[in-house]
Amino acid sequence: MRSKLCTVSKPVAQTLPYDSIRAIEWDGDRIKLIDQRLLPERLEHIYLDNLPDSARAIRDMVVRGAPAIGITAAYAVVLGAGARFAEDPQAWHELLTPDLALLAVARPTAVNLSWAVERMRKVSNTITGDPVPLLRKEAGSIHAEDIAANYVMGKLGAALIDDGSVVLTHCNAGALATGGYGTALGVVRAGVASGRIAGVYASETRPWLQGARLTAWELLQEGIPVTVTAEAAAATLMKQGRVQWVIVGADRIAANGDVANKIGTYAAALAARHHDIKFMVVAPTSTVDMSTASGADIPIESRGEDELLAFAGRRTAPDGARAWNPAFDVTPATLIDAIVTEKGVVLSPNREKLAASLKS
């Protein structure tokens, strides 16, 4: 499907201002995704009717963002279980096991992926007949819970920000990266609606340009002005007093509060601390991995060299040059002023505070 830039996916629900985009939908008996590789040039949808193609869509960045990956995986389990049940109604549990393993390793850093697969596995283990109805219900619950959590986080995060502030984001942690509304951009949406946020800078986020392509597109669809900047300019923005908060999402939060997020987040956090700029991480509790002790234990995905050595299919580096392309970095908890989840706000996070917040 092709459409003009101003056309957005029909929302699952729309109850708050600036809430019109849904990147993931269940369309009858298949998954409907915005192909985020094509934005902002054009808006097209991809329809997935089997688990292997869904895993490939996750791996190939058709869908990205930790919560969105988890939701897509949950719906993919519905497809996989249905196919295996049709193949053998008695042995479908065993047949599904390698499919779940395939999904779980599609992208290693975002913990929401394995969390969603395991939640769906537990439900599937209780089913003796046709698994599709109950698994479809569970996947829908995961999706709806994510949107509801984003609404709560948006309100909690915006409450930390003084009226009239300007914020900087890195990568895309909005409706495109979640079930809807967004984590970091949920705070931006709520902050703009309440008058607390007066301006937004989006760092371009090399090499996939999620900030320039996706965050800028998403905010403009909602009528929220945005200024794109190279991430190398972030420190200068802070030095000149142009921003008061840096707000980012997360792909995994370790038990001690260390945060894995898109490469370049660590540099932004260092600059923010040097210039006394507040740094906020916004993520659902499904992103918190208490089994991972610290950021040193988080697996960091390394992607292909061509993502750095070429642009839009054209080689930009000389032949013979190599590339190091980690997709994520780790920001220590000591550089984070607030972690916001749907359970509440953790200021100056550490292991004890984070654990206590999850029990609330």
C-alpha positions in Angstrom: 0.0 0.0 0.0 1.3 3.5 -0.9 0.0 6.7 0.6 1.0 10.3 1.1 3.2 11.5 3.9 0.3 12.9 5.9 -1.6 9.5 6.0 -1.0 7.5 9.2 -2.1 4.0 10.3 -5.5 3.8 11.8 -5.1 3.8 15.6 -6.1 0.9 17.8 -7.3 3.5 20.3 -7.1 7.3 20.6 -7.9 8.8 23.9 -5.3 11.5 24.4 -4.0 14.5 22.3 -1.3 13.8 19.8 -2.1 10.1 19.6 -2.9 9.1 16.1 -0.2 6.7 15.0 -0.1 2.9 15.4 2.8 1.0 13.8 1.4 -2.4 14.7 -2.1 -3.8 14.2 -3.7 -7.2 14.1 -5.5 -7.3 10.8 -8.0 -10.2 10.9 -5.6 -13.2 10.9 -2.3 -11.4 10.1 0.1 -8.8 11.4 0.0 -5.3 9.8 3.2 -3.3 10.2 4.3 0.1 9.0 7.5 -0.5 7.1 9.8 1.9 9.0 12.6 1.4 6.5 10.7 3.5 4.0 9.8 6.5 6.1 9.6 9.5 5.6 9.7 9.1 1.8 6.6 7.0 1.8 4.2 5.1 4.1 3.7 1.5 3.2 2.4 -1.5 5.2 3.7 -5.0 5.3 1.4 -7.9 6.1 2.8 -11.0 7.8 1.0 -14.3 7.9 3.7 -16.6 9.3 6.2 -16.7 12.1 9.5 -16.9 10.0 8.6 -13.8 8.0 7.8 -12.0 11.3 11.2 -12.9 12.7 12.8 -11.6 9.5 10.8 -8.4 9.8 12.2 -7.8 13.3 15.7 -8.7 12.2 15.6 -6.5 9.1 14.2 -3.4 10.9 10.8 -3.3 9.3 9.7 -2.9 12.9 12.1 -1.6 15.6 12.0 -0.3 19.1 12.0 -2.7 22.1 8.3 -2.7 23.0 7.2 -2.8 19.3 9.5 -5.8 18.7 8.0 -7.6 21.7 4.4 -7.0 20.5 5.2 -8.1 17.0 6.8 -11.3 18.4 3.7 -12.0 20.5 1.4 -11.8 17.4 4.0 -13.9 15.5 3.6 -16.6 18.1 -0.2 -16.7 17.3 0.7 -17.2 13.6 3.3 -19.9 14.4 1.1 -21.8 16.8 -1.8 -21.8 14.4 0.4 -23.2 11.6 1.8 -25.9 13.8 -1.6 -26.9 15.1 -2.9 -27.2 11.6 0.2 -29.4 10.8 -0.3 -31.7 13.8 -3.0 -31.1 16.4 -1.2 -33.4 18.9 2.4 -32.4 18.5 2.1 -28.7 17.9 3.8 -27.8 21.2 6.9 -29.6 20.2 6.9 -28.3 16.7 6.5 -24.7 17.9 9.6 -24.9 20.2 12.2 -24.1 17.5 9.9 -21.4 16.1 10.0 -19.6 19.5 13.8 -19.9 19.6 14.0 -18.4 16.1 11.9 -15.4 17.3 13.8 -14.9 20.5 17.2 -14.4 18.8 16.0 -12.1 16.0 17.6 -9.2 17.9 19.5 -9.9 21.0 19.7 -6.6 22.9 16.0 -5.7 23.4 14.8 -7.8 26.4 11.1 -7.2 25.5 11.5 -9.7 22.7 12.4 -12.6 24.9 10.0 -11.4 27.6 7.1 -11.5 25.1 8.1 -14.9 23.7 8.3 -16.4 27.1 4.9 -14.9 28.2 3.3 -16.4 25.1 5.1 -19.7 25.7 3.7 -20.0 29.2 0.1 -19.4 27.9 0.6 -21.9 25.1 1.7 -24.6 27.6 -1.7 -24.4 29.2 -3.6 -25.0 25.9 -4.7 -28.4 24.7 -7.0 -27.6 21.8 -6.8 -24.9 19.1 -4.2 -22.4 20.5 -5.1 -19.4 18.3 -8.0 -17.9 20.3 -6.2 -17.8 23.6 -2.9 -16.8 22.2 -4.6 -14.1 20.1 -6.2 -12.8 23.3 -2.8 -12.8 25.2 -1.0 -11.0 22.4 -3.8 -8.4 22.3 -3.4 -7.9 26.0 0.4 -7.4 25.6 -0.4 -4.7 23.0 -3.1 -3.0 25.0 -1.0 -3.1 28.2 1.9 -1.4 26.4 -0.3 1.5 25.2 -1.8 1.9 28.7 1.7 1.9 30.2 2.9 4.5 27.8 0.0 6.8 28.8 1.0 6.5 32.4 4.7 7.1 31.7 3.9 10.1 29.6 2.1 11.7 32.4 4.7 10.8 35.1 7.7 11.9 32.9 6.1 15.2 31.9 5.4 16.0 35.6 9.2 16.1 36.1 9.7 18.9 33.6 9.3 22.6 34.3 6.9 24.6 32.2 8.3 25.9 28.9 11.3 23.5 28.8 13.0 22.4 25.6 14.1 18.7 25.3 16.4 16.6 23.2 15.6 13.1 22.1 17.8 10.4 20.6 16.7 7.7 18.3 12.9 7.0 18.1 11.0 5.9 21.2 7.6 6.9 20.1 4.4 5.4 18.7 6.6 3.8 15.9 8.7 2.0 18.5 5.9 0.8 20.8 2.3 -0.3 20.8 1.3 3.3 20.5 1.9 6.8 22.0 5.5 6.1 22.9 7.9 6.0 25.9 10.2 9.0 25.5 7.9 10.6 22.9 5.0 9.7 25.2 6.6 12.1 27.6 7.0 14.6 24.8 3.4 14.3 23.8 2.1 14.7 27.3 4.5 17.6 27.9 3.5 19.4 24.8 -0.2 18.9 25.7 0.3 20.3 29.2 2.5 23.2 28.1 5.6 21.9 30.0 7.5 21.2 26.7 7.9 24.2 24.4 10.4 22.7 21.9 11.9 19.5 20.8 15.3 18.7 19.3 15.8 15.3 17.7 19.3 14.0 17.1 19.6 12.4 13.7 20.8 9.0 15.1 23.3 7.5 12.7 23.5 5.1 10.9 19.7 4.4 10.5 18.7 8.0 11.1 15.8 7.0 13.4 15.7 10.5 14.8 15.8 12.4 11.5 13.5 9.9 9.6 11.2 8.6 12.3 11.0 10.9 15.3 10.8 14.0 13.1 8.1 12.3 10.9 6.1 11.1 13.9 6.1 14.5 15.7 5.2 16.4 12.5 2.3 14.0 11.9 0.9 15.1 15.3 1.5 18.8 14.6 4.4 19.0 17.1 7.3 21.2 15.8 10.7 19.5 15.8 14.3 20.6 15.0 16.7 17.9 13.8 20.3 18.1 14.8 23.4 16.0 14.2 24.1 14.1 17.4 27.6 15.6 17.4 25.9 18.9 18.0 24.2 17.8 21.2 26.9 19.0 23.5 26.9 22.4 21.9 23.2 22.6 22.4 23.6 21.9 26.0 26.5 24.3 26.4 24.4 27.1 24.9 21.5 26.4 27.4 19.1 25.4 24.6 17.8 22.3 26.2 16.8 21.4 29.8 16.2 17.7 29.5 17.5 14.7 27.4 14.7 12.1 27.2 15.4 8.6 25.7 13.9 5.2 25.7 15.7 1.9 26.5 16.1 -1.5 25.0 17.2 -3.1 28.3 17.6 -1.8 31.8 19.9 -3.9 34.0 19.2 -4.6 37.7 21.5 -1.9 38.8 19.9 0.8 36.6 22.4 0.7 33.7 20.6 1.3 30.4 21.2 -0.1 27.0 19.8 2.1 24.3 20.7 3.2 20.7 24.3 3.9 20.1 25.1 7.5 20.9 23.0 7.6 24.1 26.0 7.2 26.3 27.7 10.2 24.7 24.5 12.3 25.2 24.4 11.3 28.8 28.0 12.3 29.4 27.5 15.7 27.8 24.3 16.2 29.8 26.0 15.5 33.1 28.9 17.8 32.3 26.5 20.7 31.5 24.1 20.0 34.4 21.3 18.9 32.0 18.8 16.4 33.3 18.7 12.9 31.7 15.5 10.8 31.7 15.0 7.2 30.6 11.5 6.1 29.9 10.6 2.4 29.4 8.0 -0.1 30.6 8.8 -2.7 33.3 9.0 -5.3 30.5 12.3 -3.6 29.6 13.7 -4.0 33.1 15.8 -7.2 33.3 16.5 -8.0 36.9 18.4 -11.2 35.8 21.0 -9.0 34.2 23.2 -7.6 37.0 24.7 -4.6 35.2 25.2 -3.1 31.8 28.4 -5.1 31.4 26.2 -8.2 31.1 23.9 -6.8 28.3 24.6 -8.4 24.9 25.2 -5.6 22.4 24.1 -6.3 18.9 26.7 -5.7 16.2 25.2 -5.0 12.7 26.6 -5.1 9.2 29.4 -2.9 8.0 27.5 -1.6 5.0 25.2 0.4 7.3 28.1 2.7 8.0 30.1 2.4 4.8 27.2 3.2 2.5 24.2 5.5 2.4 21.0 4.9 0.5 22.6 2.0 -1.3 25.6 4.0 -2.4 29.1 3.4 -1.0 30.4 6.5 0.8 33.6 5.1 2.3 36.6 4.1 0.2 37.1 0.5 -0.8 39.1 -1.3 1.8 37.8 0.7 4.8 36.2 -1.3 7.5 33.4 -0.4 10.0 32.6 -1.1 13.6 28.9 -0.9 14.0 27.5 -1.6 17.4 23.7 -0.9 17.4 23.6 0.0 21.1 25.7 1.4 24.0 25.3 1.3 27.8 24.7 4.4 29.9 25.7 3.8 33.5 23.0 4.5 36.1 25.2 7.2 37.7 24.5 9.4 34.6 20.7 9.0 34.8 18.6 11.4 36.8 15.3 9.5 36.4 14.0 6.2 35.1 10.3 6.3 34.4 8.2 3.2 34.2 4.5 2.6 34.5 5.2 1.7 38.1 6.5 5.1 38.9 9.6 7.3 38.9 13.0 6.2 40.2 15.3 9.2 40.8 19.1 8.7 40.8 18.5 5.0 40.1 20.4 2.1 41.7 19.7 -1.6 42.3 17.7 -1.1 45.5 15.5 1.7 44.3 14.8 -0.1 41.0 13.9 -3.3 42.7 11.6 -1.5 45.2 9.8 0.3 42.3 9.0 -3.0 40.6 7.3 -4.3 43.8 4.9 -1.3 43.9 
